[in-house]
Amino acid sequence: MTGPRSSLPGTHVIGHAPCFGDPDFAVADDRWKTGQELVAICEPLLYVCGGCLYRAACIRQVLPAKSGFTGICGGRIWLNGAIVHALPEADSSELPRPVIRKSCGTAAGSRAHRRAVEQQCPRCQPFYRPGPNPLEDEDQEVAQQLELPEVP
């Protein structure tokens, strides 16, 4: 495709975002080994998203859940398409609108929305339970690695 990036449909607004073109918002794999290191790298930059008017548009353009994105997008730190940290003012209404499925209105429907990192539909809202944070799994793995066997 030729021409300026701003000519792409739906991307002209994102070009005005304060992070536009900054490679630090998509962290290279060789800069971190664990999700906690990723958060340590990204958290100092997250303030840029604080007053940004384009957080929802950013998520719509990058599609971090679908693409398995790792880095900062829409006021959140993503690890392989999962949110691991977010600004306190990040609102779920910035996430993609829910896809209505046959399972909507059940706990399974709510989990499907969560896995797709989209808003909960009104029918699934009563069943919503926050999912596990991938960083919590890392904490457990580290704790298991540090345990020493008992000596008789």
C-alpha positions as CSV (number, residue, x, y, z in Angstrom):
1,M,0.0,0.0,0.0
2,T,1.4,3.4,-0.9
3,G,0.6,6.9,0.5
4,P,0.6,8.4,3.9
5,R,-0.6,6.4,6.8
6,S,-3.2,9.1,7.6
7,S,-5.0,8.1,4.4
8,L,-6.0,4.7,5.8
9,P,-9.6,4.6,6.9
10,G,-10.0,5.1,10.6
11,T,-6.4,5.9,11.3
12,H,-6.3,9.6,10.7
13,V,-7.4,10.4,14.3
14,I,-4.7,8.2,15.8
15,G,-2.0,10.1,14.1
16,H,-2.7,13.0,16.5
17,A,-2.3,10.8,19.6
18,P,0.8,11.7,21.8
19,C,2.3,8.3,21.4
20,F,2.0,8.1,17.6
21,G,5.2,6.7,16.1
22,D,6.9,6.0,19.5
23,P,8.4,2.5,19.4
24,D,8.5,2.3,23.2
25,F,4.8,1.7,23.2
26,A,5.3,-1.7,21.5
27,V,8.0,-3.2,23.6
28,A,10.5,-5.5,21.7
29,D,10.6,-9.0,23.0
30,D,14.3,-8.8,23.8
31,R,13.8,-6.0,26.3
32,W,11.9,-8.2,28.9
33,K,11.7,-11.8,30.1
34,T,8.7,-11.8,32.4
35,G,5.5,-9.9,32.5
36,Q,6.6,-8.1,35.6
37,E,9.6,-6.7,33.7
38,L,7.3,-5.7,30.9
39,V,5.1,-3.7,33.3
40,A,8.3,-2.1,34.8
41,I,9.3,-0.9,31.4
42,C,5.8,0.3,30.3
43,E,4.4,1.8,33.5
44,P,6.6,4.9,33.4
45,L,5.1,5.6,29.9
46,L,1.5,4.8,30.7
47,Y,0.9,8.4,32.0
48,V,0.9,9.5,28.3
49,C,-2.5,7.7,28.0
50,G,-3.9,9.5,31.0
51,G,-5.5,12.4,29.2
52,C,-5.5,11.0,25.8
53,L,-8.7,11.4,23.8
54,Y,-7.9,8.5,21.5
55,R,-7.7,5.5,23.9
56,A,-10.8,3.7,22.5
57,A,-9.7,4.5,18.9
58,C,-6.3,3.2,19.7
59,I,-7.8,-0.2,20.9
60,R,-10.0,-0.3,17.8
61,Q,-7.0,0.2,15.5
62,V,-4.5,-2.1,17.2
63,L,-6.9,-4.8,18.2
64,P,-4.5,-6.0,20.9
65,A,-6.6,-9.0,22.0
66,K,-7.0,-10.3,18.5
67,S,-3.4,-9.6,17.4
68,G,-1.7,-10.8,20.6
69,F,-0.2,-7.4,21.1
70,T,2.4,-6.7,23.8
71,G,2.9,-3.2,25.0
72,I,0.9,-0.1,25.7
73,C,-2.4,0.5,24.0
74,G,-5.5,2.5,25.0
75,G,-4.3,3.2,28.6
76,R,-3.5,-0.4,29.3
77,I,-0.5,-2.6,29.3
78,W,-1.1,-5.7,27.2
79,L,0.8,-9.0,27.3
80,N,0.1,-11.3,24.4
81,G,-3.4,-9.7,24.0
82,A,-4.3,-9.8,27.7
83,I,-4.6,-6.7,29.9
84,V,-2.1,-7.0,32.8
85,H,-2.2,-3.4,34.0
86,A,-4.4,-0.4,33.4
87,L,-4.7,3.3,34.3
88,P,-7.1,3.8,37.2
89,E,-9.3,5.9,34.9
90,A,-9.4,3.3,32.1
91,D,-13.0,2.5,31.4
92,S,-14.4,-0.7,30.0
93,S,-16.5,1.4,27.6
94,E,-13.2,2.0,25.7
95,L,-13.0,-1.7,24.9
96,P,-14.7,-3.1,21.7
97,R,-18.5,-3.5,21.9
98,P,-19.6,-7.0,22.8
99,V,-20.3,-9.6,20.1
100,I,-23.7,-11.2,20.9
101,R,-23.3,-15.0,21.1
102,K,-25.7,-17.9,21.7
103,S,-24.1,-18.2,25.1
104,C,-25.0,-14.7,26.2
105,G,-27.0,-14.5,29.4
106,T,-24.9,-17.2,31.0
107,A,-21.5,-17.5,32.8
108,A,-20.0,-19.0,29.6
109,G,-21.2,-16.0,27.6
110,S,-19.5,-13.6,30.2
111,R,-16.3,-15.6,30.0
112,A,-16.4,-15.4,26.1
113,H,-16.6,-11.6,26.3
114,R,-13.7,-11.6,28.8
115,R,-11.6,-13.8,26.6
116,A,-12.2,-11.6,23.6
117,V,-11.4,-8.5,25.8
118,E,-14.6,-6.8,24.9
119,Q,-17.4,-5.1,26.9
120,Q,-19.9,-7.3,28.7
121,C,-23.3,-7.3,27.1
122,P,-26.3,-6.4,29.4
123,R,-27.4,-10.0,29.5
124,C,-23.9,-11.2,30.6
125,Q,-23.2,-8.4,33.1
126,P,-24.7,-10.3,36.1
127,F,-22.4,-13.2,35.4
128,Y,-19.2,-11.2,35.1
129,R,-16.3,-12.2,37.3
130,P,-12.9,-10.6,36.6
131,G,-10.5,-13.1,34.9
132,P,-7.1,-14.0,36.2
133,N,-4.2,-11.7,35.6
134,P,-1.4,-13.5,33.7
135,L,1.1,-11.9,36.0
136,E,-0.4,-13.7,39.0
137,D,0.6,-17.0,37.3
138,E,4.2,-15.7,37.1
139,D,4.2,-15.0,40.8
140,Q,3.1,-18.6,41.6
141,E,5.7,-20.0,39.2
142,V,8.5,-18.0,40.9
143,A,7.3,-19.1,44.3
144,Q,7.4,-22.7,43.2
145,Q,10.9,-22.3,41.8
146,L,12.2,-20.8,45.1
147,E,10.9,-23.6,47.3
148,L,13.6,-25.8,48.6
149,P,13.1,-29.5,49.2
150,E,13.0,-30.6,52.8
151,V,16.2,-32.2,54.1
152,P,15.7,-35.2,56.4
